[in-house]
Amino acid sequence: MSKGQNVVWFKDVNKNDIPLVGGKGANLGEMTNAGIPVPPGFIVTSTAYFDFIEKTKLQDKIKTLLKPVDVHNSKQLQTVAAQVQKLVEDAPMPPEIARDIEQAYIKMGKGLVAVRSSGTAEDLPEASFAGQQATFLNVQGEKEVVEAVHGCWASLFGARAIFYRQEQGFDHFKVGIAVPVQRMVQSESSGVMFTIEPSTNNRDEITIEAVLGLGEMIVSGDVTPDHYIVVKKDLKIRTKDIKKQEWKLIKKVGGHGKSDNIKIDLTPAEKAMQKITDEDIIFLAKIGLTLEKHYDWPQDVEWAKEQGQIFIVQTRPVTTTKKEAKTTHDIDAPILLSGAPASPGVASGPVKIVPDPSQIDKVLEGDVLVAEMTTPDFVPAMKRASAIVTDRGGRTAHAAIVSRELGIPCVVGCEKATTTLKDGQIITVDGSNGKVYPGKIEVQSDVHIRARGELKTKTKLLANLAQPEIVDKVAKRDVDGIGLLRAEFMVAEIGEHPSYMIEQGRGRSS
């Protein structure tokens, strides 16, 4: 695929085109060509974004603003991020790029579309950038689509995106952004599917979560979704946990943007109903198996159902895949709260209730972050927390996903955590079993690992390594070496594929 194009169609790209169309765009093309039911669309390439930055001469101005920023100073970070985003938003889009976007939108038949960000270092194993940039739903009209693409470009410099890149060691100007523009699915129901049980890393199971209406409510944690587990071996539904849903999010007729989505209260029958049929659950599980086999890796899949048909709107690698957690423990203490086990482990600390991301500074190292739900704006505080507890959300909500990536215990969907718990109260969070207890409790696992010198075996214990900077830390563990080196992570950190660099004559000289 030529790097000189501003716009490409899904059918013309595949998983090898991440530098041009980003992780999300590459996956949409890959799925389209594999026969997966994907709503049609096109992608505004990273070439267009880099041309915009170059022609508007923004790089030096942005560098000047970002250079002194301490990303752990939340207020400073948010202030500078707003300044950088305004620079990007105020810079005019080159007319040839705007024209190409408008013509592609007309060619696809106009109508309502979703305009999503797709970072060129996004959706790689061990380096997920999910949720860091903007999405605009229900966009309609040529000028409106161009404006939404411009908004996606600006979101590359949101506070949480700047923070995440800095923490992961990515150069702000080597990470580009592409923008898929896709026919909007008006979801009767929607959800998320993991082709692995995400809280235990059990590869024998598929987890599906579902809500009525649009799917933003799941990842945001606004509602607690239905939870279904399907056994891969025989495609039998093992678990159906039906949750009461008070309201749904739908498209307001005549609206053109995300702000036009409205909440609709559900009837008593709708509140109690199973969100999708058993047949839908099995159909989704089969697609999940197809995707996992195609990518040779467990997948995190977003889906939506419209007029009886299920569409896949996104897939990406599960970035928190580790050895299956098998440790168990018993805690003999009164239970304060119960919820869904979202990230395994046990940790104690003082409660810090955070009703809004503007108050994340109150969370100190070792505190237990308690919130109604979390958003990407909570991430700096989540990195300081010893554990996380939320009122709402399921195992695939933002709080759950980030907690697993950080390796800290998390319990979601407790309903009354923010009203039951008090600031400063010491609690113990059992993320393996979905329980919260009063006070500090020391837990002794019932799984005992003997010293390596006592264990007679011919099997070597090898570790996975994705981040070169932690090689010394890994070397100090009781392992025999590195079994899997995630080279694609290092490629993403470079910002350019080595093959492309060689093509440009920038390989190592002899």
Secondary structure, 3 states (H helix, E strand, C coil): CCCCCCEEEHHHCCHHHHHHHHHHHHHHHHHHHCCCCCCCEEEECHHHHHHHHHHCCCHHHHHHHHCCCCCCCHHHHHHHHHHHHHHHHHCCCCHHHHHHHHHHHHHCCCCCEEEECEECCCCECCECCCCCCCEEEEECCHHHHHHHHHHHHHHCCCHHHHHHHHHHCCCCCCCCEEEEEEECCCCCEEEEEECCECCCCECCEEEEEEEEECCHHHHHCCCCCEEEEEECCCCEEEEEECCCCCEEEEECCCCCCHHHEEEEECCHHHHHCCCCCHHHHHHHHHHHHHHHHHHCCCEEEEEEEECCEEEEEEEEECCCCCCCCCCCCCCCCCCCEECEEEECCEEEEEEEECCCHHHHHHCCCCCEEEECCCCHHHHHHHHHCCEEEECCCCCCCHHHHHHHHHCCCEEECCCCHHHHCCCCCEEEEECCCCEEEECCCCCCCCCCCCCHHHCCCCCCCEEEECCHHHHHHHHCCCCCEEEEECHHHHHHHHCCCHHHHHHCCCCCCC
